[in-house]
Amino acid sequence: MNTKSTMLSLLYNLLLVVGMVLSLPVTIVSALTLEKRQKTVLKRLGIGFRPHRFSRRPIWLHAISVGEILSAIPLAQSIKSRFPDYPLVVSASTHTGFEIAKKRLAKTCDAIVLFPYDFVWSVKRIIKGIDPAIFILFESDIWPNFLFEIRKRGTPALFVNGRISPRSFKRYKKISFFMEWVFSNLSWLCLQTQKDADRFAEIGAPRKRIEVTGNIKFDLPLETMPDAERMRLRESLGIAKNSKIFLAGSTHTGEEELLAHPLKELKQRFPDLVTLIVPRHPDRAESIKRLLADADLPSTLKTALKPRPGGAHGIPPEVIIVDTLGELRRLYAIADTVFVGGSLIKHGGHNPIEPAMFKKPILFGPHMHNFEWIANTLVQAQGAIMVEDANHLLKAATTILSDPTAAKTVGDQAYKVLQENRGAVEKTLKVIEKELRN
């Protein structure tokens, strides 16, 4: 370890301690009052962590939260298939991500754990307790202490499906001297696009360790849903056979308020329309319900529905707020058009590939910087429509809902983009295989 690395490590940990002290009151309150934080804080500090004992050192795959866990499923399954002799450990940073991992990857991996906070003591304890042969970081959650400790142990660390948004690029560029040290602890950076590769190189990543492998999100299993299953899903929501469905997926705070007026207008133009709102965080459901009520838009929570056979409810629900977790992908299958949330506000958007899998016409707002290349590719291929604001959303949704032929054309083009960009998992596996051989 050279002098520069030592100094940067000391500086980072000094700032980390100062930040921890300043935020201590808020941290204590949230740890005591928020159920999700209560379930994770001690484990992420390494308190009570029990070392895992495997027949050989495992492959450790980390994804931060729900979206990343779901996107990493094809890679996790392929790792287990390609390297069956290696145990597989999957970690998440959030409680919801941890729960989704248990639900979707329990049969694939050998252990599921919470990722440590980036304090030296917690990082060392959990790394030692897992003792990985290789560490694979999926898409985000780059923590300096963790990567530094991994490298000290001589364990290769791979950053896969990597991307960097324009906003993050500008921020990291200001501290490129520090990022150069962070990236020096990675064996490989497997990035989504050439633009990502150029940006990472500019902020300090060594080009000789960069591979452009594509976006693993395109390699999601191509799901289909038989007509009978689609009908059962509609019936479970009380939606009649002939009703059109507008789905707003992964919405964030401030977005439902922008959607309220277009949704009212759409209901007037299409009286049989049912809107499904699937908030990114289901615990916001009650507040969304109140917001819509203030906008004179009646809504029902999914958990409050009591459907009868045939989808008959007397009066069909106008808006259904999905207050359960992990159902968005299935709901895409029954939608007539889809709005991808986090894009009318400056959040950065969410994954538009999942609705493309079901050949759905996709709408999203102007703030898709977290999925910049995918969004641009879909728009250029006419497989999605980028709307400027709520009024533009109303106009685009009206066109799609009025014209089944146009809707099918957009959906088919989205599916074509998905098909043309598959193969990132295989390219990533070759890099992993190379490191395991070494």
Secondary structure, 3 states (H helix, E strand, C coil): CCHHHHHHHHHHHHHHHHHHHHCHHHHHHHHHHCHHHHHHHHHHCCCCCCCCCCCCCCEEEECCCHHHHHHHHHHHHHHHHHCCCCCEEEEECCHHHHHHHHHHHCCCCCEEEECCCCCHHHHHHHHHHHCCCEEEEECCCCCHHHHHHHHHCCCCEEEEEECCCHHHHHHHHCCHHHHHHHHCCCCEEEECCHHHHHHHHHCCCCHHHEEECCCHHHHCCCCCCCHHHHHHHHHHCCCCCCCCEEEEEEECCCHHHHHHHHHHHHHHHCCCCEEEEEECCHHHHHHHHHHHHHCCCCCEEHHHCCCCHHHCCCCCCCEEECCCCCCHHHHHCCCCEEEECCCCCCCCCCCCHHHHHCCCCEEECCCCHHHHHHHHHHHHCCCEEECCCHHHHHHHHHHHHHCHHHHHHHHHHHHHHHHHCCCHHHHHHHHHHHHHHC
